Amino acid sequence: MDRLQTMSVFVAVAEEAGFAPAARRLNLSPPSVTRAVSALEARLGARLLHRTTRSVRLTDAGQRYLIDCRRILADIEEADRHAAGIHAAPRGMVSVSASALFGRMVLAPILLDLLDRYPDISVTTLFIDRMVHLIDEGIDVAVRIAELPDSSLSAIRVGTVRRVLCASPDYLAARRRPRLPADLVGHETIDFVNMTPGGEWTFDSNGKSYGFRPRSRLLVNSADAAIAAVVAGRGITRVLSYMIAPQLQAGALEIVLEDYEPPGVPIHVLHKEPGQTSARVRAVVDYLAQRLRTDPALAS
């Protein structure tokens, strides 16, 4: 088999979780499928699959290679359609990355609508709280909440979120509501460490920035944990505004020290340079940009 055929066999084995079902899907014999994958692993010098008598599972290297193979095979299929003059709707696999909570709260519903809008597009997601390198990790599109450094990627700004302090109405009724950042001294604080670079909450007043170092008895590494704690009346925390949009709407939380918030954080949709962007990726980028720009939670 040539290299592309071998990639197709590997994708089938990964998706069918077995050599026999992959052989049936490809109308090949099971031994030929097994030999193709073994030859591929030998050529790459890496094990792509964990094999047992009952199951076939991807290794870490196999998971990364599967993403690359799907993208390459989809690009080839798209190139064939263009060469044949076929102007069909976008199709193929697109990988999308975002932070875990943003992915769950904001992107997941949009992606479900995207699948309805483009029946021939498939989506795989990587929602994780770390910086994802699009090229190295084979990701087509990422939504990033941050100031962006210069890079070879194209970025479309789609909104802004605020860094807000919040607490429950019951907590604020029982304790003196802070009017100045200095009033936080003596308050219970929940430190969401991802929002506390250098261990400080930053504030802005009349163009000047200064910090407050919370003395928190509870430090958490997830926004969900911080939000649950403040909803339960355990103190004040700092999160991004979109994270508490449902709680604000329901009246379970209130924002405090709004006049002292630091500048907002931009949201961008990232993808490869326009000359390298396929029709399926462009369709996903455009759809995400359109929907995110109309989300009131991202228009802070």
N, C-alpha and C positions, 0 to 999 in steps of 0.2 A: 504494500500500500504506500501511496505517497503521503507527504506530511499532512496535507489537509484532510485526506481520508482518515488518517490515524487520529487527528484531532476530533473528527466527527464521531469516531468509534468511542474515544474516551468520554466525550460529552454524553453519548447515549448510555454508557455504563454508569456514569455518575448520576444521571437523571433517573435511570431505571433501577439504580442500587443493586445491580447484578449483571453478570456476564450473559446468562441465558436470556433474560428479558431483553437486554440490549441486542443480542443476536436476532431475536424474533423481530424486534423493531426495525433492524437494518436488513433483514432477510439474508443474514450470514450465518455460518456455522459457529457454535460456541467456541470451538478450538481456535478459529481464525480471529475471533474477537479477543480471546485471551492472549494470543501471540502478538496481536497488534498493540495492546496495552503494555505488554512486557517489553516489546521492542521500543516503544515510546519511552518508558522509564529508563531503559538502558541508554538510549540516546541522550536523554536529559541528565542522566546521572542522579536521579531523584526518585524516591518512592512517592507515587501519586495516590495509591489506594492501600488501605488496610484490608486484607483478605482473611476471612475465616470461613469455616464450612457453612455458616449460616448467613453471613452478611458481607457486604462490601461497603467500606466507608472511606471518605476522602481524608487524606492527610492534610496538614496545613498547606504544604506545597501544592497538593492537589486542588484545594479550594481556590487558591490564587490562580492556578493554571486554568481551572474551569472558567473563571470570569474572563480571562484573556481569550480562551478558545471561543467562548460564546460571542465575544465582541468581534474577533477576527472573522469568524464564519458569517456573522450577520453583515459585516462590512463587505465581504465577498459577494454575498447574495444581493446586497443593495447595488454593488457595482455592476453585477450581471443585469439587474433590472434596468439600470440607467443606460447601459450599453445597448440593450434591446429596445430602448425607447418606451419602457413601461413606466407610466406616471401613476403608480398606485399610492395608496395611503402609506404613511411611515410604518415600518414594521421591524421587529427584532427586539433584542434584549437591551435594556438600559439600566445601569447601576446608579443608585442615588444614595448619597451619604448626608447625614446631619447629626447633630447632637441627639442624645437619647430622648430627652423630654420633648424637644422641639419636633423630633421625628414622630413621636407618638401623638402629641397634642395637635400639631399643625399640619405636618406633611402627610401623615397616613390618610386622613380623609380626602385630601386633594389628590393623592395618587390613586385612590379608589375611583374617583371621578375621572381621572385621566385614563384609566383602563376602559371605562365606558366610552370615553371620547375616541380612543384609538384602539379598536379591538385587536389589531395585529401587533401591538406593542406589549412586551412583557417587562416587568420591573423587578429588580432585586435590590434590597435596601441594606445599608450598613448604618444603623443608628447607634452611635457610640460616642462616649465623652472623651475623645482625644482628637488631636489633629490628624486628619487623614490626607495622605499624599495622593492626589488623583492619579498621576502618571505611574508612580511606583506600585500602587495598589490596584490599578486597573479600574478606577472609578470614573464614570462618565460625567456625573453631575454632583455638585455638593452645594448645600446651603450652609453658609458660614455666618455666624454672628460675631463680628470682630472688625477692627480696623485691619485692612489688608496691606501687607507689604507688596512691593513691586514683584511681579512674577510673570511667567510666560502664559498664564491662564487669563481667560477673558472673564470679566466680572460684571454682573448687572445688579445695580443697587435696587432693592425692592422694598425697603422699609427701614424702620428704626425702632429699637426698644429702649426703655428706660431702666436704669438701675434704681430700684425703689426700696424703701424701708416700709415694712408692713407689720401690723399686729391685729389681733382680734378686737372687736368692740368691747367684749367683756374685760379683756386685759387692760385696755385703755380707760375703761370706766373705773376699774379698781386701782389703777396707778395714775399718777399725774402725766398727762399727755405731753410728750416732749415738744417744745416750741423751737428750741435751738439744738444743734448737734451736741453742745456741752451738756444738755439735759439728759443725754443717754447714760451719763454716769449714774450708777445706782439701779438702772433698769436691767432686767433679765434679757440677755441677747442669745440668739441661736446663730452660730457662725457657720454659714454655708461656705466652706473653704474655697470652692471654685470661684466665688465672687469676692474673695478677699486677698488680692495680690499684695504680698508683703505684709500680710496680717492686719491691714488697715481698711476701714470704710472711708472712702474719699467723699468730700463734699465740695460744693462750689458756691461762692458768694461774691457777687460783684466782680466776677472775673477772676477771683483768687481761689486757688484750690488748697485744701488742707485736709488732714486725716484724723480719724478717731480709731483707736485700737480697742476693739471690743474685748472685754474680759468674760468670755463665754464659758459657761459650765458644760454646754453641749455644742460640740463641733461635728458637723456632718459633711459627707461628700456627695450628697444627692439633694437636688431641689425638692423632691417629693418629701424627704424626711424633714427638711427645714419648714416646708409649708404645713405639713401635718402638725408639727410642734406649735407653730404660731396659731393655727386654727384652734388648737386645744387650749389656747390661752397661756402658753408657757413663755411668752416674751416677744421680742422684736427680731426680725431677720431682714437680710437684704437679698433680693432676687431680681431677676429680670421681669419686666412688667407683664410680658405675655404669659409667664408661668402662673400668675395668680389671676388671670382674667376671669375664669369661672367663679372663683371665690369672691372677687370684688363685685361681680354682678349679683351674686347671691347674698351679699352683705355679710359674708363670713369673715372678711378681712377689710381693713382700711389702710390707706397709705398715710404715712406720717413724714414730716420734714420735707414735703414736696418742694418747697422753695429753695432747698439746699441740694437738690439732686445734681450730680455731675452730668456732663454732656451725654446724650444718648449714644447707643452703640449701633452702628449700621449693620444691616443684613444684606448679604449678596448671594446671588446664584452664580456659582463658578462652573466653568466648563473649559474645554480646550479652545485653542485659537480657532477663529471662524473657518480658516482653510482646512482644518482637521476635523470639523464637526459634521457628523452624518445627519441625514434627514430625521432619523428617529431621535437622536440626541437634541437636535434643534427643536423638534416638536415638544419634547419634554421641557426643555429650558423655557421656551416661550409660554407654555401652559403654566408652569410654576411661577414665572415672573408675573403673568397676568393675575393669577389667583392671589399670590402673596401681596401684591400691591393694593388689592382691594380688601385685605383683612384688617379690620379696625384695630385689632390688638397689636398690629405692627406699624401703626401710623402715629406712634407717640411723638 
